[in-house]
Amino acid sequence: MKDSNFLKENNARHMWHPMAHPAEMQATTPYIITGAEGVKIRDIDGREVVDAVGGLWCVNLGYSNTAIKKAITDQLDRLPYYSAFSGTTTDPAIELSYELREFFAEDGMARAFFTSGGSDSVETCLRLSRQYHKIRGDHGRTKFLSLKKGYHGTHFGGASVNGNNRFRTMYEPMMPGCFQIAAPYTYRNPFNESDPAKLSDLVIASLADEIEFQGANTIAAFIMEPILGSGGVIVPHESFMPKVRELCDRYGILLIADEVITGFGRAGSWSGVRHWGVQPDMMATAKGITSGYIPFGAAMIGHKVAEVFERDETGTASIGHGYTYSAHPVGAAAAIACLAETRRIDPRANAAERGVQMYAGMLKLQKKHELIGDVRGGHGLMTAMELVSDRATKKPHMSAGKVVMKEAYENGAMIRVSGANILISPPLVIGEAEVDAILSALDAGLTKAASA
Ligand SMILES: Cc1ncc(COP(=O)(O)O)c(C=O)c1O
């Protein structure tokens, strides 16, 4: 490794960071992380802190899982790459598809299409959903509906169904035929409705209205995160997703669950949709599939969709979609090991308990700190607090987060700030004392921000 001065000086001279202003990254060196163990990360100056971000919602099993690391190095030694494009495949790809089908059987999934990450998985679901309708002769169904505040990655398809202008405005025009409706976001919504059950009904009514307006026979799919992650951990009322499912069924629209964050235990269940008792038609997964150790993802295909493709007699079901790294054997080997470890460790109960501890701790912080307008969570290790400059007007506080982040780091925790939201998503194997450490680092950060 180069020395610390070289790295600090050269950080953003030769690379652009995702989701950052290049000049800002040149002016202020970000935290340079050089090592990690368990649920802690270590920076270039030797400081160790608890990782309250889980890498980026992905390091579900912590940083020291030797089984996943060994699977990666063993596979690299044996076969570092071969393609899964028609005509060839590899043994880890076959084994993983078998394992994943078992893992998501309860969610109605039948097949896997492998990708290199979350955006790829979303793209795959969107493209295959259009093809599904075309195979059936339903050529008019090309549009997509989604939720404002939703995040579905940054490929043009995913960004077109995203519900946050930050990822769209500078890249417009987006893909035509994508329409967003208000999210079931109790703290802020155009209906001024603070009762989650009533809000759920209002959003469902607006979805039905949008479907009628667009014409049901023009819509390919509705995509949503079962719990909205990057948009600020927005947890829909339990009635919401079952009613979405009903509407999709009534109007012949496919339901895509974006499980890139919620899959593999983060929400306290193996999939986010299981919280709501819903089976989607497709699921986009990534992140926790390899615990972030290596880029990988899978679009899971439900029985209804799989049957249409596999029983096709028109010749239109040939899949004209895929990536060089689809089913990459090293990624697949990592995912097989990660699935086995995820099953063995079974972090669901810990994620649920520690998630409740974090959520309760944040609610306590809200009583102490005026800056906190809203606290959201309660379903696994997905929690957020939204900062406001005035509780009465709910004006989002867009600058306090950075102060909180810096001070929290000084006090032992890496947190993540996105706009006015502080997002907390540590590894699912985190302990009680480490959750307390994150809460007290947040407390110190909020105290500092209040006096800044
Ligand atoms: C719900 C959701 N979908 C898709 C993505 C995109 O995944 P990736 O960044 O791996 O492309 C993300 C990333 O955070 C996500 O949270």
The ligand as a Tripos MOL2 file, in Angstrom:
@<TRIPOS>MOLECULE
LIG
   16    16     1     0     0
SMALL
NO_CHARGES

@<TRIPOS>ATOM
      1 C1        -33.2350   -0.8220   -3.5920 C.3       1 LIG1
      2 C2        -32.0310   -0.6820   -4.4690 C.ar      1 LIG1
      3 N1        -32.1010   -1.0630   -5.7360 N.ar      1 LIG1
      4 C3        -31.0370   -0.9840   -6.5650 C.ar      1 LIG1
      5 C4        -29.8350   -0.5060   -6.1090 C.ar      1 LIG1
      6 C5        -28.6630   -0.4240   -7.0330 C.3       1 LIG1
      7 O1        -27.6920   -1.3380   -6.6790 O.3       1 LIG1
      8 P1        -26.1780   -1.1530   -7.1720 P.3       1 LIG1
      9 O2        -25.6740    0.0890   -6.4990 O.co2     1 LIG1
     10 O3        -25.5040   -2.4130   -6.7060 O.co2     1 LIG1
     11 O4        -26.1910   -1.0340   -8.6400 O.co2     1 LIG1
     12 C6        -29.7090   -0.1170   -4.7700 C.ar      1 LIG1
     13 C7        -28.4330    0.3920   -4.2490 C.2       1 LIG1
     14 O5        -28.3440    0.8900   -3.1520 O.2       1 LIG1
     15 C8        -30.8380   -0.1920   -3.9360 C.ar      1 LIG1
     16 O6        -30.7880    0.2040   -2.6640 O.3       1 LIG1
@<TRIPOS>BOND
     1     1     2 1
     2     2     3 ar
     3     2    15 ar
     4     3     4 ar
     5     4     5 ar
     6     5     6 1
     7     5    12 ar
     8     6     7 1
     9     7     8 1
    10     8     9 2
    11     8    10 1
    12     8    11 1
    13    12    13 1
    14    12    15 ar
    15    13    14 2
    16    15    16 1
@<TRIPOS>SUBSTRUCTURE
     1 LIG1         1 GROUP 0 **** ****
